[in-house]
Amino acid sequence: MLKISKKANPLKKPFYFLILLLLVFNCKQKKENNIKESLTTKIENPVILGYFADPSMVTYEGKYYVYATIDPWGGDELAVFESSDFINWEQKHINWPTKEACTSSTSNGSMVWAPSVIQAKNGKFYMYVSVGSEIWVGESENPLGPWKNAKENHSPFIKGDMFPEYHMIDAEAFIDDDGQAYLYWGSGLNWENGHCFIVPLNDDMVSFNENEIKDITPPHYFEAPFMLKKNGKYYLMYSEGKCTDATYMVRYSTSNMPYGPWQEGPNSPILSTSKDSTTLGPGHHTVFNVNNQDYIFYHRIKDNNDTLLRELAIDSLNFNAEGDILKVIPRGGVSKFTYE
């Protein structure tokens, strides 16, 4: 507080009072601006500036970690980002996977694609990632690593020639309420005939019985499976179409079992190219929940004239009373997350 001396010139008192009024007004204005900002700030699309695709996300110790393919068509490593508010992002680099570290006798020339990162019941993080058109598994104590190939012999988790007539990519891990973990994966060759496979994972998250692999392909499936469980119902979400153009979209089917049989949802496809093409070829998504609100986090095409450049986008994901997923209407982003 400003102190006015008794010996001060009386003519100067109005000057001091003016300063006090200005300080009070300034503090009040800042408070109002902060309140206004908290009410109006959006998470805008694209979520992260730059060209990335196939997002996966985990939360850990109050922060979000996003892993994604680097466009065009992957890089020697993944794109990795960290944020505490889903608005301001810092790019990070992890030591694994790399194209060099994830190459085998059954690999082709494809780069590092389509990560799926999950925290298992043992507290460790596991990554299932496509490199050379086969699936590799890594493990780490922390989302930013250091990561390592979880297999002691450094071989691929699912070799590219396991089912030669299909594309062994786009793995997605899911842990059921009973603690059983499953891996979903699979696509098609030459942009057609996509197939989805499932296998239960052993407790170590890095081994499985090949005899337990099942083909559970749902209607209109091409690639990028994602499993969501809600109110006891299994929602197998996936992409159909060609990821390079407007035919790419998100569909879903439901079942009472993680294996199916599947019935396609009544509003499927739930996310597709918008009429004005501002959302073009959306797909290969993940779903997460904040404060009981579900969100779909996906990529959309930014430029496919000379090459394939995609960007990351987010929208709300909502359900009706019958448990059907409603159509997603892209709105340029979502309201800033708030916490109770």
C-alpha positions, -999 to 999 in steps of 0.1 A, spaced: 0 0 0 12 35 -8 19 57 23 12 94 22 32 115 45 14 139 68 38 166 55 31 158 19 17 186 -2 -21 182 -2 -22 190 -38 -4 157 -45 -30 135 -27 -53 133 -57 -23 120 -77 -17 91 -52 -54 83 -52 -54 82 -90 -25 57 -89 -44 35 -64 -76 36 -86 -55 27 -116 -39 -3 -98 -73 -15 -85 -88 -12 -120 -58 -30 -136 -61 -59 -112 -98 -61 -118 -93 -60 -155 -67 -88 -154 -90 -110 -133 -119 -104 -158 -96 -112 -187 -84 -144 -170 -120 -155 -164 -130 -147 -200 -99 -165 -213 -108 -196 -192 -143 -196 -206 -135 -190 -243 -101 -206 -250 -105 -235 -274 -84 -264 -284 -82 -255 -320 -76 -277 -351 -50 -286 -361 -41 -295 -325 -4 -294 -333 11 -274 -361 29 -295 -387 21 -326 -407 15 -357 -386 -9 -387 -387 -21 -418 -369 -21 -403 -333 -18 -423 -301 -19 -407 -267 -13 -415 -230 -16 -393 -199 10 -395 -171 16 -374 -140 -7 -346 -153 7 -344 -188 -4 -356 -223 20 -374 -245 11 -378 -282 29 -401 -306 23 -399 -344 36 -407 -378 57 -380 -395 43 -371 -429 48 -377 -458 47 -415 -453 66 -417 -421 102 -409 -410 132 -425 -394 115 -419 -360 81 -409 -346 68 -375 -338 64 -372 -300 49 -342 -282 43 -333 -245 16 -309 -231 0 -300 -198 -31 -284 -213 -35 -300 -248 -30 -265 -263 7 -257 -259 29 -285 -271 67 -292 -269 82 -316 -294 103 -344 -279 125 -371 -293 127 -407 -281 155 -432 -288 133 -460 -301 118 -470 -326 139 -460 -355 140 -474 -390 175 -487 -384 167 -505 -351 135 -520 -364 146 -538 -396 145 -576 -401 148 -601 -429 110 -598 -434 109 -560 -434 102 -539 -465 112 -503 -471 82 -487 -452 92 -462 -426 81 -457 -389 43 -456 -388 12 -458 -366 22 -461 -330 -1 -474 -302 11 -466 -267 -5 -480 -236 3 -482 -199 -1 -518 -186 -12 -530 -152 25 -534 -143 30 -497 -147 52 -499 -177 45 -484 -211 43 -505 -242 44 -494 -278 32 -514 -308 44 -497 -339 46 -505 -376 81 -503 -392 89 -520 -425 52 -532 -428 55 -553 -397 48 -547 -360 74 -542 -333 69 -539 -296 88 -516 -272 88 -510 -235 97 -481 -212 92 -469 -176 84 -435 -188 64 -421 -218 96 -404 -231 118 -434 -225 144 -446 -227 126 -471 -249 139 -505 -260 127 -534 -280 107 -555 -255 118 -587 -272 152 -599 -261 162 -611 -296 152 -577 -310 129 -593 -336 96 -580 -348 65 -588 -327 44 -597 -358 64 -604 -389 54 -590 -422 49 -624 -437 27 -638 -410 -3 -636 -433 13 -626 -466 -21 -618 -483 -27 -590 -458 -8 -560 -445 6 -565 -410 3 -529 -398 -18 -506 -375 -16 -525 -342 -37 -512 -313 -36 -525 -278 -66 -527 -255 -68 -538 -218 -102 -551 -207 -118 -546 -173 -106 -580 -162 -70 -570 -170 -67 -592 -201 -48 -573 -228 -56 -578 -265 -39 -567 -297 -59 -557 -328 -42 -551 -362 -44 -555 -399 -50 -538 -432 -52 -548 -469 -28 -548 -498 -32 -524 -528 -59 -504 -509 -84 -533 -508 -95 -564 -488 -85 -551 -454 -87 -577 -426 -86 -573 -388 -69 -597 -365 -69 -601 -327 -48 -621 -302 -49 -621 -264 -15 -609 -250 2 -627 -221 8 -608 -189 42 -597 -201 25 -578 -230 53 -590 -253 42 -626 -261 12 -645 -273 1 -679 -285 -1 -678 -324 -28 -705 -323 -51 -679 -306 -50 -654 -334 -84 -649 -349 -97 -630 -380 -126 -609 -367 -130 -585 -396 -161 -563 -392 -183 -548 -419 -165 -523 -442 -132 -526 -425 -99 -516 -441 -74 -506 -413 -66 -487 -381 -87 -506 -355 -94 -490 -321 -113 -507 -293 -135 -487 -270 -155 -503 -242 -185 -484 -227 -212 -497 -204 -203 -533 -210 -204 -529 -248 -174 -533 -271 -171 -507 -299 -146 -517 -326 -138 -485 -344 -118 -485 -376 -111 -467 -409 -124 -475 -444 -113 -461 -477 -80 -448 -490 -60 -427 -466 -48 -405 -495 -82 -391 -505 -118 -382 -495 -129 -418 -492 -112 -423 -459 -136 -423 -429 -142 -437 -395 -168 -466 -390 -177 -487 -360 -193 -520 -351 -204 -533 -317 -205 -566 -298 -208 -581 -264 -174 -597 -267 -139 -584 -277 -139 -609 -305 -173 -601 -320 -195 -611 -338 -199 -576 -350 -229 -555 -360 -222 -522 -376 -235 -492 -357 -266 -474 -371 -248 -441 -376 -217 -456 -391 -197 -440 -407 -195 -415 -378 -167 -393 -392 -161 -386 -429 -152 -358 -453 -172 -327 -447 -193 -310 -474 -169 -282 -477 -138 -305 -475 -123 -286 -447 -122 -320 -430 -108 -342 -457 -103 -380 -454 -104 -382 -416 -94 -414 -399 -69 -435 -380 -80 -422 -346 -78 -427 -309 -105 -420 -282 -99 -406 -247 -121 -392 -219 -117 -360 -198 -143 -352 -171 -168 -378 -185 -166 -364 -220 -152 -386 -248 -131 -371 -275 -120 -385 -309 -84 -376 -319 -76 -383 -356 -58 -371 -386 -72 -353 -417 -57 -346 -451 -42 -311 -455 -26 -316 -489 -27 -346 -513 -18 -329 -546 19 -338 -548 24 -358 -517 4 -368 -486 4 -343 -458 -20 -348 -428 -27 -329 -396 -41 -338 -362 -76 -328 -352 -99 -333 -323 -137 -333 -319 -162 -344 -292 -175 -380 -294 -211 -385 -281 -236 -413 -276 -273 -414 -276 -294 -432 -249 -293 -465 -268 -255 -464 -268 -251 -456 -305 -222 -433 -314 -236 -401 -329 -223 -386 -361 -192 -364 -354 -197 -328 -368 -163 -312 -371 -164 -278 -354 -128 -266 -357 -119 -280 -322 -133 -283 -287 -136 -263 -256 -106 -261 -234 -105 -290 -209 -115 -281 -174 -109 -301 -142 -130 -304 -112 
